[in-house]
Amino acid sequence: MTHPVLEKNAVVRGLCPHDCPDTCALLTTVENGRALKVQGNPAHKHTDGVLCTKVSRYTERTYSAKRLLQPLKRSGPKGSGQFVPVSWEEAIQDIASKLKAIASENPESVLPYSYGGTMGWVQSESMASRFFHKLGASLLDRTICASAGGEGLVYTLGGKFGMQTEFFSESKLIVIWGSNSITSNIHFWRRAQEAKRNGAKIICIDPRMSETAEKCHVHLAIQPGTDAALALAVMRELVVNDWLDHDYIEKYTLGWSALRERAMTWTLQRAAEVCGIDEALIRELAKDWGTTQKAAIRLNYGMQRVKGGANAVRAVACLPALTGAWRDRAGGLLLSSSSNFKVNKVDLHRPDLLGSRRPRTLNMSTLGNDLNQIASAEWGPQVKALLVYNSNPVAIAPQSGKVVQGFAREDLFTVVMEHFQTDTADYADYVLPATTQLEHWDVQGSYGHTDVLLNKPAIEPVGQAKSNSEIFRLLAKEMGYTEPCFLEDDVSLCRTAVGSEVDFDALLAKGFVSLKVPEAPFANGEFPTPSGRCEFVSDRLAAQGLDPLPNHIPNYEVPAAGDLYPLAMISPPARNFLNSSFVNVESLRAIEKEPLVEISAVDALARGIATGDTVKVFNDRGEYHCKADVSSRARPGVVNGLGIWWRKMGLNGTNVNEVTSQLLTDLGRAPVFYDCQVEVALLKKA
């Protein structure tokens, strides 16, 4: 594929590809073929010309002196980061040769590993999926972020649907549940601030006193993993005080009598003890929810990263139906809007290339175990080749000590497509330089609004960088794959992705197209569940032998007095990073300064720790060293390990995921990053 001829001087429409619900529309100013600045597109009502600090500095990332600009081949031990430059021809030939040899024994020995480094439909899983389907490689269960919450919504509402973000500005009560919106969802936060100016009450539910929580009227600093208990106690108060919309419940819900019976066991006293907050706060939350018209919940994914995460989402998702909040466009709930997008995955991913083969599926959240698993009849072949793109698993996967152990295997052939020399790239046999968003075509939806956006390349690829799609085209050709689908260019792939759902010519002309969705999606019921109702009771779960009702499921690791590891730990992202992205942008790293653990004054005093001291955070899985911040942001008994720093930038070459586990959630097979027991000990005084 040849790259299109680009204008040397232009303002080019694009989109932000990062794992954020806002999916902003971008304008990139180009002069003499060089991108000078990246701004939000004011014509896009959701972006409104505003970008976060991270993406507004995108040119710094694109033109970084540390950007990978040519293919590299390992020349030293795995993990050493020692490489020599090679040509694209040599790299592609050698990679294809090794993949052919491994696949000739068993193609399931090859594993792709990717996630949200780009959320674009073309540069994520289009040509890549075609390649791995043709090869017959193991499939990847992409669970690392949102699958528990997503399944919780599917079993309750019927899909990932909800309110439109712009209507939160009309709400009179907004409950921000499990989200630091200022950091992770700034355009929703702008709507919430507008509602606040118009008299709305804003409540935040989060174990951490986040930047968002401190700007809300009320903060409920619950214990990690107790969200379902809180929701059930709210339900009980709705019943006791008759703050219910009986008509809505009768017409549009399923299983209220059973849910009511369960909720009635959750007294204020019981929930307060489990959640670790005052009864009065729960009572006030229930009264606000039950007596306020235009009441809305902005749910996010922090709350579902525990053992009972999907059940917690189910419980919270029941609340709008109990009070009829869905009747108004400014009421209801939003976790994700992604089910609105009808991506043409069959033609984009081409699963037909598998033929009659049915490869195994490996869970990306248990990569540490999977890479260290030997061949067996039950397991299948050992993973012998790993192709990583749009991800940095050595930094972001749980229990990273085991992940590193797997990547260090001399018999594991690893290819990494990257912009920078990440922790994962250090362990690669080949590192292939990938394009950034300013250098390729893509198209994308959102999980925070309902617009489809198009990304046009603003500049020619820097150095020898190639798009993910082009890299997989080259590999397919070298492997001898002759199907016409491997010749499809990126513009055509964009058209394929949107199918007939979106006017592609309008996308080309404007840069974005809004889907036609109802303003109040469930005002008259019409839930996309099997019953057509909001399902408090799920027959689908019952058919699997699972509890059909939402319930509070305690964390795997609940610290108690006298425990070896007496502190709970959550690991929310640092404000200026997005998971492990942007950690290498020097101006952003300068703001964050260094890896930190926030610890309450009570817990710090008991350990002789002061702000600025060097500490170790540890458990049976490992330890990482960082600086302590004695802070009111941490509630007693809970520490906040702000992440996700690259391991190589850690004080002892590790990061917060050294201590997280590979255990999985109740539904969705997702990781439990915020379900983690640790101890913190002083290493060195400041």
N, C-alpha and C positions, 0 to 999 in steps of 0.2 A: 504494500500500500504506500502510495506517495502522499506526503503531507500537503494539505491545501496551501495555495499561495495566500499569504496573509497580508493585510494592509500594514504598512510601516507606521502610519499615523492614524489612530482610530480610538474610539471608545467602544469596547467590545462587551456584549452582554454575556453573563455567565451565571454560575450558581455556586454556592458553598457546598462542598461534598462531604463535610464532616458529620460525625455521628451526633447530631443535635436536632431537636424537633423543629427548629426554626427554618431550616433550609432556605437561606437568604438568597435573594437575587443580587448579583454582583455587576458592577461596571468597572472594567479595567481600562485605564488610560494608557495608550501605547504611543510612544514617540520614537521615531527612527528604529522601529522594531524592538524596542525595549519597554517592558511594563514599568510605568512610573508609580502608579498608585492603584489600589483596589478600594472601591467604595461600595456602599449599599445602593441599590437601584431605587430611587424615590418613586418611580412609577409602579413598583410592586407594593400593593397595599400592606402586605404583611411585613416586608422588610422596611419600607418607608424611609429608605436612605440610611438606615442605622445598621452598623456592624459591631460585633464584639471586638474587644481589643485584640484577640488572637488573630482573627481573619483580616482585620484592617492592616495587619503587618505582613500580609502574605507575600509581598515582593521581597521582604527580608528573607523569607523562607526559600523562595524560588531562586534567588541569586546568592544564597549563602555560599561562602567560601568552602564550606564543608559538604556541599551537595555532591552526590555521586554522579559522575559525568561519563564514565566508561565502564564496560564490564570488567569484573575483577575475578581472579582465580586464587583460591587459598594457597599460600606458600609456607605457612607456619602451622603450629598445632591448632586444633579446634578451640575456639574461644580467644585466641591470641589477637585476632583482628589483623593478621598479617596476610597481605594479598599482593598480587602483581597484576598489572593491566594485561588484558588480552583483547583480541578483536571480537566483534559480535559473531563473525563467522566461526571462529574457533570455539567460542562459548556455546553457541547453539548446536554445533556438530557434536561436541563432547557431551553436552547434557542429553541430547536425543539418543546418542549411542548408549549412554548408561541407562536411560529409561527403557530403551528397547531390551537391553539385557535383563533388567530386573523384571519387566513385564512379561518376558518370554517364560519365566518361571511361574510367576503369578502376578497379574496386574494389580491385584488388591494390596500388594506390598507397597504400592505408591499411594501417598496421601496428600491431597491439597489441604492447605490451612490458610483461611482468609476470613476477614470480617469487615469492620466498618472504617478502615483507613480511608476508603471512599465509599459513599453510599450510592453512587451512581450505578444505574442499571447496566451500562455498557462496560465500564472499566472494572466492575466487580465480577459478576458471574455470567457474562455472555460468552465470549470466545473461550474463556477459561472452562466454563461448564461443558461446552462442546468438546474441548480437548480431552477432559477427564472422562467424559462419557464414552468417547471413541476409544480411549485407552482401556476403559474398564476398571479404573482406579477405585479404591475405597471412597465411599461418600462421606461427607463431613456434616455432622449435626451442628449447625451454627447456633449455639445456645448461650454464648458467653455474656450476653447483655440482657435480653428482654424476653426470653421464651417462657419463663414462669408467669410473668404478668400477662403476656399475650394469651397464654392458654387460660388463665383465670378469666379474662374478658370473654374469650370465645365460649366458655362454658356458662357464662352468665348473660352477656348481652348478645352473643352470637357472632361476634367478630370485633376487630379493633376499630370501633366507631366511637364517636362522642361529639361533644360540643365543638363549634367553631371558635377558634381563639378570639376573634374580634368581638364576640358577644360577651366575653367576660367583662368588658368595659361597662356593660349594662347591669352586671350582677350587684346584688345588695349584700351578699355574703360570699366570700371566696375562701375555701379551705385548701391550702397548699399542703399536700400530703406526700411526704417522702421526696421532696424536691428542694434544691437550692436554686430557685429560678433566676436569681441575679447572675449566677455563674453559668447555668446550663440552659436557660430559656428566656433570654432577655426580652424578646418581643411579647411573650406572655406577660412578663413582669411590667412592661410598659402599659399593657391593658389593665392589669391589676391596680397599678398606680392611678390610672384614670378613674377606675371604679372607686378607689379609696377617696379621691378628691370629690367624688360625687356622693360620698357618705357611706360607702360600703365598709363592712367590717372584714378584716383580713386575719385569718388564723393560720398558723404554721404548725404542722406536726412533724417533728424531726428530733431524733436523739441529740443532735448537735445544735447549738445556738449558732446557726449559719448566718451569713450576711443577709439572707432573706428573712430568717426568723427574727432577727433583731429589729427589723423594720415593719413587722406585723403588729397588730393590736394585741394578739395573744400568741404565746408559744407553748406548746405541749411537748416537753422534752421526755418522751416516752423511752422505755428500755428498748433496745434493738429487738425486732422480731415479735413485738406485742401489738401490732396494728390491728389484727383481727379481733383480739380481745377488746380493744377500744371500740371498734365498729359494732361489735355485738352488744356492748354495754350501752352505746348510743341507741341501738335498736330497742333495747329494753325500756329506756327512758321515753322513746317515742310511743311505745305501747302504753306505759303507765300513765302518761300525760295525754294520751290520745292525740298526739301530733302526727296523725296519719292521714293520707288521702285514700280513704276506703274505696272510693270509686275507681281510682287508678289501679289499686291493688286487685280489686275484683276483676276488672276488665283485661289488665295487661300483664299480670304476673302469674307465676306458677309456683305453688308450694309454700304459700305464706304461713299456713297453720303449723307446718313442721319447723320452718325457720323461727316463727314466733316462740315455739316451745323451747328451742335451743337458746334463743336470745334471753328468755326470761331467767335462765340460770346465771346470767352475767350481771350480778348486782353491781352497784357502784363500788362497794367495798372490795369485791373480788377483782374487778377490773383495775381498780386503783393499786391494789397490791401487786398484780401481775405487771402492770404498765409502769409502776414506780412514780405515779403522779397523784396529786390530790383529787379526791372525789369531786370537789367543787368544779374543777376544770372539766371533768367529763360531763357533769350535769350542765354546765354552761354551754359546752359544745353541742350537746343534744338539744338544748332549748333553742340555741341559735339556728341549728339545722332545721328543727321542727317548726319554727315559728316565722321564718324569714322566707318571703317569696323571692324568686330569682336567686336561689342558693345554688352554688356551683363548687365542684371539687376539681382541682388540678392535681391529678395523681401523677407520680413519676416513678421511675424504676428503682430508686434506692430501697424502697420498702420491700421489694420482692427478692432481694438477694440474701434470703435466709431460708431455713428449712421449710417453713410454712408460707413462703412468699406468694404462691399462686392462690392459696386459700385466703390470704389477707386481701389480695386484690379482689377476689370474689366477694368477700364480706363488704368491702368498701363500695364495690360496684352495685350492691343491692340498695344502698341508702337513697339514691335519687328516686327510685321507683316507689319506695315506701311513703315518701312525702309528695309524690307527683311533681318533683322538680323538673322532670323532662317536659312538662307541658309548655314551658317558656324557653325561648331560644337562649336566654341568659341563665338557665338552670340546667342541672345535670352533672356531667362528669366528662373529663377528657384525660385519658392516658395515652392513647395512640389513635391516629386517624388513618393508619396505613392500609386498612382493609378497603378503603374507598378506591384505591388505585388498582386497576385491573391490568397489571403488567402481563404482557403476552409471553409468559415464561416458556410455554411449549415451543414456540418458534425461536425464542431467544436462546434457551438453554439446550434444546434438541435432545431430550432424554431418549428419543428413538434410536440415537446412535449406540445405546447400550445393547440393542437387539434383545436377545433372550436372557442376557446376563443380569444377575441381581446382586451387585456387590454389597458387602457388609457396610454398615454405617458406624463411624467412630465419632464420639462426642468430643468436640474441641475443648470442653471444660475439664476433661480427664486426660489431657495430652501427656502430662507427666507420667501417668501410669501406662498409657498406650505406647509411648516410645520405649518403655522399659519392659514391655511384655514380649516374651519369646513365643515362637510359633507353637500352636497346639490345634488339635482337632476342633475344639470348641471355639477358640479365639480366631483361628485362621493363620495366615502367614504373618511373620514379623514385619513391621514397617521398615522398609529398607530405603525408601526415597521420600523426601518431604519437599513440597514446593510451597513456599510461603509468599503471599502477596496481600497487601492491604492489612497487614497485621504485624505485631511485634510480640510473639507469644512468650519469648524468654522473659519479657518484662510484665506482660499483662495476664498470663495464664496463672491459675492458682497453684499453690505449693511449688513455687518456682525452683526450689532446690531439685526436685525430681525432674522438672522440665529441662533444667541445665544438664542433669545427668544423662537424659535421653539425647539431647542435642550433641553432647560430647562423644557419643558413640562413633568410633572410627568407621564402622561399617554402615553408617547412615549417610546417604548421599543427600545433601541439602542445597536447594536453590532458593535464594531470597531476592525478590524484586522490591527495590526500595529507593527512597530519595536520599537517605542518610545511613551512616554506619551505625545502625542500632545495635542493641544487645544481641538480637537475633542474627543480624548480619555478621556479627563476629564469629558465629559458629557455622557459617555457610561454606560450602565448597565453591559455589559461584554466587556472586552478587551482581544483579543486573540492574542498571540505572533506569528508573521509571520516571515518567513525566509527572509533573504536578498539574493541578486543575487549570492553570493558565495555558497549558500546552496541548490539550486534547479535547475531543468531542465527548459529550456525555449527556444523558437525560435522566431526570430523577423526580421522584415524588417527595413526600414528606411524612413524618409521623406526628407533626404538630399543626399542620394546616392541610388544605385540599387543593393545592396548586401543583401542576406539573411544570418543571423548569428545564430549559435547555442550556447547555454549556457549549459555547463556541471557543475554540482555541484563540487566544489573544496574541501569542507569540510562537515562534518556532521552538521546537524542543531545544533546551539548553544542552550543550555538549552533544553526547551521543545517546541521550535519554530516549527511550521509546515507551509508548503507552502499553499498558498491560495487554490490551487486545492485540496489539501488533506483536508483542513478544510471543503470545500463544499462537498467532498465525505462523510465525517463523518456526516455532517448534513443531506445529502440525505439518508444515511442509517438509521439514527435515525428517519427521517420522514416517513420511510417505502417505499421509492422509490426503486423499484426492477429492473428497466430497466438496461440492461447490460452496457449502456453508462456511468453509474455512477461508474463503476468499472475500467474504462480505466485508465491506469497509465500515468505518465507524458511523458515518452518517446514515448508512443503510441500517446498521444495528440500532441506532436511535429510533428510526422509523419502525423497525420490527418491534422494539420494546413497547412503544405506545399503542401499536396496532390501530384498530379503528376507534379506540376510545377518545382519542385526542386529534385535533386538526394539526397535523405536523407543520403545514405551511404557516399557520398562525403562530406556532412555537418559533419557527425560524424568524418570523417578522418581529415578534414582540418579546420573545425570551421566556414567556410563561403563559400558561392557560389555566384558568380556574375550572375545576370540575363542577358540574351542576349537582349539588347536594342539598337536601332539605335544611332549612335554618334550624329547626328543632327536630332532630331525627326520630325521636321516639315520643313525640307529643301525643300520638294516637296508637301507641304500642308499635306494632309492625317490627318487632325485633327479628333479626335474621337467625333465630334459634329454631330448632325443630318444631317447637310449639308455637312459635310466633310471639312468645311472651318473654319477659325478663325472668330467667329461670333461677329462682332461689333454690329449687331442687333440680338437679340435673340427672335425667335418666341415662344420659351417656356415661356419666361417671359411675352411676350405680351398675351399669352393664359391665364395667371394668372391675367391679368388686371394690370400688372406692366409695368413700363417704359422699353421698349426693348433695349434702349441705355444706356451706362454708363453715369452717371451724378454726379456732385458735390452735395452731400446732406449735408447741414450744421449740425453741432453737435446739440444734444438736448440742451446742456448747453454752450452757447457762451457768455463769460463775456463781459460786456460793462461798460463804465465809469458810476459811480454812483451806480452800482449793490451792493447788500448786500454782495455778494460773487464775488469779482472782479477778481479772479485769476483762470486760467485753471490749472488743475492738471493732470499729467500723473504719472503712478506708475510702471516704468520698474524694473525688478529684480535687486537686488544687485549682484555685480560681482561674489561673492563667494557662492551665494545661487542659487537654481533652484526652483523658486516659493517658497514653504515653506520647501522643502527638504534641508538638510544639515545645517539648522539653528541651530540645536542642536550639530553639530560637533564643539567642543570647539576651535580647532585651526583655523577653518574657521570663526567662530563668532568673534574670537579675531582680525582677519583682518578687518572685517566690523565694529567692536567695538560697535555700538549702532544704533537704528533707526534714520534715518536722513531725512530731507527735504532740498533739494537744492533750493535756492532762489537767484534771481539776486540781484546785488548791489543796483539797482534802487528801487526794491520792498522792499528790506530789510531796506534801509534808510528811506523810507516813513513810516515804522512801528517800527523804533527804534530797529531793530534786528541786532545782530552781530553773527558771527560764534561762536558756542558753547552755545548760549543761548537756554533755553528751551522754546518751542513754542507750541501752539495748532493749528492744522489744522482742520477746522470745516466747516460745512454747516448744513442744516436742518436735514440731516440724522444722524449726530453724530459728534464726534470729536475724534482725537487722538493726543497724546502728544509725542514729539520727540525733538531732538536737531536740530538746524538750521545750515546749511552750506551755507554761503554766497559765491556763486560760479559762475564763468563764464560758468559753464555747464548748467545753467538755463537761458533761454532767458527771457527778461522782459515780465511780464504778465503770465508766466507759471512757476509753481513750480513742482519739481520732487520728489515725495514721494517714495523713494527707498524701495522696498519690496522683499519678503513678510515675515516679521518677525512674529513669533508666537505671538499671543496676550498676552500670559502670560509673555513675555519678553518685552512688551511695558511699557512705563513709567506710563500709566494709565490703563493697562490691555486691550488695544485695539491695532489695527494696521491700516494700510492705508485703508483697505476695510471697515472700519467704515463709510467712507464718499462716497464710490462708490455706484452706483445705480443698480437696477435690470431691468432697461430698456434694450431693445434688439436692435440688428442691423437690417439694412434694409433687408438683406437676411441671412439665416443661423441661426436665432434665438439665436445669440451669445451675450455675455455681452459687455458692453461699458465701460470697466475699464478706458479708457483714454479720456472719454467724461464726465468731472466732474468739476463743479465749486466749489471753496472753498474760504475761507479767512484764513489768517495766522495771529496770534496775539502773542505777547510776553507774556510769563508766568513768566519767571525768568531769570535774567541776569547771565551770566557765572561767 
